[in-house]
Amino acid sequence: MNLQEIDRLVAEKVMGWKLRKYIEDDCYITDEWVTDIQDKFNNSVIVIDVDKFNPSTDIRDAWLVVGKLKIAVIPQAGDPPADMKYLAEIDRQPFGDNYEAYAGTAELAICLVALKSVGVNIE
């Protein structure tokens, strides 16, 4: 699975956004993520253009996911393998589950643990 597919899954499954194609005058403009929240004109609220939400590579976007799920991100000490430099963890114990994911970057570890917490496992 590539990083764009991971970004799409995070937007849909974790953030709860829906994909909408923006078309004006029968001409395709762009894809955008929208929420279920409606504005005063009964339109879905636009969150961001699809190509501008990249939590698997952009720490600013990944931090939105951290804020939503309260994820701990821990750099690994010593000389860990390249794909295990960061641990991301969601610990809801004793009342819930504990999820962990390792990755070479903090951003990817955040995405992987967030997806695990909603039942999507990526290997």
N, C-alpha and C positions, 0 to 999 in steps of 0.2 A: 504494500500500500504506500502510495507516495504522500508527500507532505500536504499537497492541496486537498487530497481526500481526507486526511486527518483534520485539517482546518474546517472542512465542510461538516464532518461529523461532530466536531466540538461545537460549532455554531448551532447545528440542529438539535443534537441530543443533550448537550450540556447547557448551552445558553438558552435553548428553547426558541430560537429564531426560526422563521420560515423564509424560504427562498422565493423571491418574486422577480419576475422579469419586467423591467421597466420599458414600456413601449409608448411612444408618443407619435401621433399622426401616422399610425401603421408602420412605424420604423423602430426597430429594436435599438435601444440605447445601451442598457447595461443590466446586470443582475444585481440585486440588492437584498440584504437581510432585513426583515421586518419583524415586528413584535405583534402580539395579539392585541396590544393596547391601541385604542382608536383615538384619533384627534377629534376636534369639534366638528369636522366635516365628514366623520365616519370613515376616514382612511386609516389604514394600518400605519403605525409610526415606523419610519425608516431608521434602522440602526446604523448601517454602514454598507457601502458597496462591497460586493463579494470579494473583489480582488484586493481590498484594503484591510481585510481581517485575516491575519496570518499568525495565529498564536503559536504555531509550531516553530516559527523562526523569528518572531518579533516579541521581545520581552514586554513591551507595552500592552500588546494584545493578550499575551499569556497572563499578565497581571490582572486583567479583567476576570479571567477564569479563577485565579487564586482567590480574588476577592469574593467571588460568588460561592466557592466551595470551601474556603478556609483551608487551603493547602499549605503544608510546610514543605519548603524546598531546602535540601541539605547538600552542600558540596561534599564530595567524598575525599577524605584525607589520604595522604600517601600518593601512591601511583596506581590508581584503579585502572581497569581496562577502559579503552576509549569509549565504549558504549555504556559505561557505568559511572561516569564522572559526577552525576547528580542523582539524588534520590528525591522523589516527590511523594508525599504521604498525606492521606486523608485518614485521620484517626477519630472515629466517632464512638470509641469504646468508653464506658462499658455499655452504652445504650444502642450502639450500632456497629457497623462493620469497620474494618481497617483495610485500607487499600494502599499498595506501594507500587512504584514504577521507577526503574532506573533508565537513564539515557545519557547520551554524550553531551547534551545541552540541557540547561534548566528548562527552556521553553518546551522541548519535546517531552521531558519527564512530566511536566505539568499537564500537557495534553493527554499523555498516556494514562496517568492516574485518574484524571477527570473522566476519561472515557470508561475506564474500568469501573468507576463508581456508578455509572449508569448502565452497566452490563455489556459494554462493548470492549472486547479484548483484542488487542492488536499485537501480533508477534513479529 
